[in-house]
Amino acid sequence: MKNTKKLVLTAILIAIAVFGSTFSFPVFASKCSPVQHLVNVLSAIILGPYYSVLAAFITSVLRNIFGLGTLLAFPGSMCGAYLAGILYKKFKNTLSALFGEAFGTSVIGGLLAYPVAYFLIGNKQAAIFGYIVPFLISTLGGCIIASVILVALKKTKVLNDFLK
């Protein structure tokens, strides 16, 4: 896929993720946004790990500017997007991308959220493992939706067009 197409598709996915953030729900101190994780999986598969991380970063910035997210959006979304992209690139398997998103967001992003919460947000009661479960809840919702969309894209051969 040419760089211009990748940039345009990245922008569209960012718009979907930001708009989708209006449909979030609180779990403890985090705002869970499953649409972000859906976009992470799709961008990881279609665009690769680097554009996926770029989309996650820009989405997190915009979500914070518009008051739709917190600083915790950065570690979770970016780690999930990167690991999903790396695993898909290595194994060419959607399940590996889904696993990468779920593990990268919940475990790696959840652990990295602790210093963000403690030092940047000032949550002195944050627990080091306290963000893993909320991030897991959010990412599982997004991964389930992504799975349904990916099955439809595969059946209609649209995914093959994106992967060329």
LINBELRA-V141970 format. One record per pair of residues at least 24 apart in sequence whose ideal C-beta (glycine too) atoms are under 7 Angstrom apart, sorted by the first residue. I is the first residue (numbers start at 1). J is the second residue. D is the distance in whole Angstrom. If there is no record, write none. Layout:
BEGIN
i	j	d
I	J	D
I	J	D
END
This chain:
BEGIN
i	j	d
1	164	7
6	47	5
6	51	6
9	46	7
9	47	6
10	43	7
10	47	6
10	51	5
10	54	6
10	55	5
13	39	5
13	42	6
13	43	5
13	55	5
14	55	5
14	58	5
14	59	5
17	59	4
18	59	6
18	62	5
18	63	6
18	66	7
18	68	7
21	63	5
21	68	4
21	69	6
22	68	6
24	68	7
27	134	4
27	137	5
28	130	7
28	134	5
29	117	7
29	123	6
30	70	7
30	72	5
30	131	6
30	134	5
30	135	7
31	69	6
31	70	6
32	134	6
32	137	6
32	138	3
33	69	7
33	138	6
34	138	6
34	141	3
34	142	4
34	145	6
35	142	7
36	77	5
36	142	7
37	80	6
37	101	6
37	105	6
37	138	6
37	139	4
37	142	3
37	143	6
38	142	4
38	145	5
38	146	5
40	77	6
40	80	5
40	81	4
40	84	6
40	101	5
41	84	6
41	97	6
41	98	6
41	101	5
41	142	7
41	143	6
41	146	4
42	146	6
42	149	7
43	81	7
44	81	6
44	84	4
44	85	4
44	88	5
44	97	5
44	101	7
45	88	5
45	94	6
45	97	5
46	162	5
46	163	7
48	85	5
48	89	6
49	82	5
49	85	3
49	86	5
49	89	6
52	81	4
52	82	7
52	84	7
52	85	4
53	78	5
53	81	5
53	82	5
55	81	7
56	81	4
71	116	5
71	120	5
71	121	6
72	113	5
72	116	6
72	117	6
72	131	7
74	116	7
75	109	4
75	112	4
75	113	5
75	116	6
76	105	5
76	109	3
76	110	7
76	113	6
76	135	5
77	105	7
79	104	4
79	105	6
79	108	4
79	109	4
79	112	7
80	104	4
80	105	3
80	109	6
80	139	6
83	108	7
94	150	5
98	143	5
98	146	7
98	147	6
101	139	6
101	143	6
102	136	7
102	139	5
102	140	6
102	143	6
105	135	5
105	139	4
106	132	5
106	135	4
106	136	4
106	139	6
107	132	6
109	135	6
110	135	5
END
